[in-house]
Amino acid sequence: MGGDFNAKNTHWGSRLTTTKGRELLKAIKETRCEAMSTGKPTYLLTDPSKIPDLINFFIIKNIPVQYLQIEESHDLNSDHSPILLTLSESIIQKENNPVLVNRHTDWKSFRQSLEDKINLIVPLRNEEQLDREVEKFLADIQQSAWENTMEIKRKIKGNNYPKEIRDLIVEKRKGKLHGDGTRQGTCKTKRN
């Protein structure tokens, strides 16, 4: 279920936790549910003295997150930003979060590449020059990281089988279906 719960809790992305939010989170945990949100403000106030916050979200139960996608809608007819939840019968392929470096970053080459790009003899006489050099420095860091970091291809874990089938496969692999811990019934091929 989803909507405007008018309850704030940092657990689902609000900027603070209120009494209603604390009680709702307690109920969510007691019923073994989960809260899902975009993590972005959904209540956009017209009064500039107030701060936008997140109060629209979904509560789900027993649905693997691989089958769900949540996104914001940009309908401007209200002071609330609607959010949409997509439920799929197959795993939803999600884009990788962009990262600058990973465990395959060659730090020695990164350092050398960055040192080659940096020019320390640049006059900084005004704010505009400083801003331009800061921008260039950030771009140089990013470029050096890209040049010296191998991309990791993410693999989707498992197949699009129902949970019951996946559980049976796990039990079979553990040998529990046969009761004796052996792997009876496995195919053997004859080698020539």
Secondary structure, 3 states (H helix, E strand, C coil): CEEECCCCCHHHCCCCCCHHHHHHHHHHHHCCCEEECCCCCCECCCCCCCCCECCEEEEECCCCHHHEEEEECCCCCCCECCEEEEECCCCCCCCCCCCCCCCCCCHHHHHHHHHHHCCCCCCCCCHHHHHHHHHHHHHHHHHHHHHCCCCCCCCCCCCCCCHHHHHHHHHHHHCCCCCCCCCCCCCCCCCC
